[in-house]
Amino acid sequence: GAGVSQSPSNKVTEKGKDVELRCDPISGHTALYWYRQSLGQGLEFLIYFQGNSAPDKSGLPSDRFSAERTGGSVSTLTIQRTQQEDSAVYLCASSFNHRVSISPLHFGNGTRLTVT
Amino acid sequence: SQKIEQNSEALNIQEGKTATLTCNYTNYSPAYLQWYRQDPGRGPVFLLLIRENEKEKRKERLKVTFDTTLKQSLFHITASQPADSATYLCALDSLYGGSQGNLIFGKGTKLSVKP
């Protein structure tokens, strides 16, 4: 497709369950980013990939969060043993290269995660 | 660490007026600053990028200024329309030098343009 695709668009899960969120970036974009947006809050950086490697994992909130990217394309964000405070919209973005200063981010429409 | 402040959570203006949104940062001056628009239920969409050596950038009815002395960017929408109603986010690099790293975002200003 022409844009960044995220699935599922909505996910409701019970506390303690694991969830996987998927991101398909724009073809040819080497950099991929995950952000989290809670109600009334700004975008919180989680992790960034350049190709398949993640130079910056500093934003992951806890060791329950992990992410991988394979083939320089699709990325999966996994949250283990979900907690209610994990409820948020998880946004994925891609850019042509890792120089975010000059290469704007293209965002998907996010996955709205609700932990009950 | 760098912090971004967008000075108002909400701004209400009348159609046809100019909307002015403010973005202040607290630490080092970034090499670049970006503005995004976000509609409800959607991801942010890139609007404009301005470099530190550019005082002003225009795109159609949009104008962005960047004052590194004041550590501030202003975002103007002239002849505003109800369709301009959205949340506007400013963003800049988390690392000085700005060639790598990630963008950090302000919390945004929700603009409402009344007909």
Interface residues (C-beta under 8 A of the other chain):
Chain A: V4 Y33 Y35 G40 Q41 G42 L43 F45 Y48 P55 D56 G59 L91 A93 H98 R99 V100 S101 I102 P104 L105 H106 F107 G108 N109 G110
Chain B: I4 P30 A31 Y32 Q34 Y36 G41 R42 G43 P44 V45 F46 L49 L89 D93 S94 G98 S99 Q100 G101 N102 L103 I104 F105 G106 K107 G108
